[in-house]
Amino acid sequence: MPRERQLVETFVEVADILVDDFDVIDFLLTLAGRCVRLLDVDAAGIMLIDERGHLHAAAASTESARLVELFELQSDAGPCVDCCRTGSPVVNADLRANAERWPRFAEAARDSGFVAAHALPLRLRQTVIGALNLFSAESRVLTEEDVRAGQALADVATIGILAQRNLHQAELLAAQLQSALNSRVVIEQAKGVLSERRRISVDEAFTLLRDHARRNHLRLSDVARDVAEGSPTAAELWRA
């Protein structure tokens, strides 16, 4: 399918998600997955800045991408960190060539099978609220067209986060971002619980969580909280 058609379908899909009480994390995970498909990269992740100016991993298309982002946060160095600080894209960053620039991040990313990384800002005018991380397992160069498409998706993510907020009330934006980050913690806990209980991979556990939420028209964060707390309402997910 031509990229233009895929982009249109993606925008239509995310428009359906943007309802009054939309699930921010599910929205970001959807976009991360579409980035992989549209930009021919192997993984994608989204980081958000909280009300204190701290960067957090909010969504990732795979577990390996999430872990690499955590290394980036721990070392406070990497393409996404640079992108958030400057508000400028970091494109076609070869990890071997940048081993001295981002030593811990580059090593962790290479150990996960990635050879290149890219980061595009989530910004509205001069305000940067996070960044989109892209990871490649092959030395494939992102073209100018790829970057434009990726930035369009990053802009959609920004719009999605800000859509329900009055941009002049910073405390409301901070509350939404913090709520999304708190939900992410619960989702990670639930993934671990399901992975252990059912003896499956973390990625498979996440797929179970998300499919259950969508099938039953529930918020992903609510399902994750039930699983993490061992609620009887999550009994269906325990069965193999």
N, C-alpha and C positions, 0 to 999 in steps of 0.2 A: 504494500500500500504506500503511495507517495507520502512524503513527510508532511506536505501541506494538509492532506486529508487527515493524517494522524494528529496533527496539531489542532485542527478544528474539532475532532472528536474529543481530544483531551480537554479543550476549553469548554465544550458542552458538558462533559462529565463533571468537571470541577464546579461549573455553574450550578449543577444540580445539588452539589454538596453544600454550596453556600446558602444555607437556610438560616433562619433566625437563631437556632441553637445547634449549629453544626459542630462536629467533633474535630477540633483543630488537629490533633495527632493523626487521625485517620485521613484527614485532608492532606497533610504533609506527606504521609506515607504513600498515598495515591500519586502525588506529584513525583516523589522520588522514584517510584516504579516506572512512571511514564518517561522520566528523564533517561533511564537506562534504555528503554525501547527506542526513543526518538533520536538520541544522540549517539547510539552505538558505543556506549561505555559499559563497563561491567558492574558498576555499583554506583549508588548515589546516596548522599545523606544531606540533612539540613540541620544547621546549628542556629540557635537563637540567643540573643542577648537579653538577660534579665534586667530587672529594675535597678540592680546595683552595677550594671555594666559588665557582668560576668557572662562568659560564653558557655553554652550547654548544648550537648547533642540532643536533638529533639526527635529526629526520625532518620531511618536508614533503610535502604532496600534489602540489605543482607546483614547477617550478624558480623561477618568479617569487616564490613564497612563501619559498623557501629564501634567495633573494638579499635579499629585504626583511628577513628575520630576521638576515642577516649585517650589514646596515646598522644594525639595532637593537643588535647586539652591539658593533659598532665604536664607536658613539656612546654606548653604555652608557645608553641612554634609550629608552623605549617602553613599551607596555602590558605586555609579557611581563616586562620588567625590573622594573617597578613591582609586578607581581603576585607575582613571586618574592621581592621584598624584604619585602612586607607580608603575603603569604599571603592576600590578599583579591582577589576578581575585579575585573577592569576590563571594563566592559560598555558597548556602544554609544558607543565613543569616536570621535566625528567627527574625521577627520584635519585638516580645515581649522580647526576650532575648537581643535584641540590643536597647531597648527603651532608655537607658541612653546614649548609644554611639551616637545615631542619634535621639534625642527626637522629633523634629518637623517632620522630614521625616517619622519616624516610626509611629507616630500618624496619619499623613495624609494618609499614605499607608494603615494602618489598617482601617481607616474610609472609604476608598475606597474598602474595602473587601479583601485586600491582607494580607497574613500571612507570606510570605517569599519573599526575593528579592535576585537577583544575578546581577553581573556586570562583563563583559568581555572586555578587552582592545582592542581598535582599534589602532594597532601599526604596524610600519614597523621597524624591528630591534629595535633600542633603542628609536625611536621617537613615542610618543603617541599622537594621534590626536583626541581622544575621547574615548567613551565607549558604549557598548551595555548593556542596562538595561533589565532585565527579571523579571516579577512579577508573583507570584503564589497565587491563592486564597485558595489552600489546602496545607497541610503539606506534599507535595511530594518532596522527595529528588532528586536533579539532580545527576545522576550517572556520573562516569568518562567518559563514552561514550557520555552522554548528553553534558558534558562540551566540549569535543573534537569537537562535531558537532557544538555547539554554537560558539566556537572559530573559526571554519572554516568559519562560516557565518560572524563573525566579521572581519575576514581577507579579505573576499570578499568585505565587505563594505569599508575597508581601500584601497584595490586595486582600487575599483570603484572611490573613491575620488581622488586618486593619479594618476589614469591611464593616464589622459591627461596632466599631469604636469611634467616638468623637476624637478626631486627631488633635484637638486642642486640649484634651484632658489626658495628660501623660500618665496619670495614676491608673486610669482605666486600661490603657495599653499594657502597663506593667503588670496589672492584675491578670490580664488574659495570658500574657506570656508566662507568668509564673504558674498559672493554672495548667497550661500546656506542659510545662516542664515537670510539674508534680505528677501529672497523668502519665508521663513517660516513665517515671520511676516505678509506678504501680504496674505498668505494662511489662517492664523488665522483670519485676518480681514474679508476675504471673507466668511469663515465659519460662523462667527457671523452675517454677513449681511443676508446670505441665511437663516440661522436658524430663524432670526427674521421675515423676509419677508414671508417665507413659513410656519412658525409655526411648524418647525420640530426640531429634536434634532441636536446638533452640529455634531455628528457622521454621521447622515443621510445627513446633508448638505455637509460634506466632500465627502461622496460617490457620491453625485450628481456632485460635482466639478470634481472629478477624472474620473468618467464615461464619462462626457461631453468632457473632455480633450482627453481621449483615443479614443472616438468615432469619434472625429473630427481631430485627429492627431495633437493636439495642446499641447504646454507645459503647465503643471499644473500651474506653476507660472504665465504664461501669462493670463490664464483663470481667475485665482484668482484676478489678478490685474484689469481685466475688471469688475469683479463683485464688487470689493471694490470701484472702481471709478464710478460705475453706468453706464458703457459704454453700448450703444445700442447693441453692439455685444454680450452681455451676456443676451439678452432679453429672449432667450429660457429657461434659468435657472430660470427666475422669475415665469414662468407659473406652476401652481400646476397640 
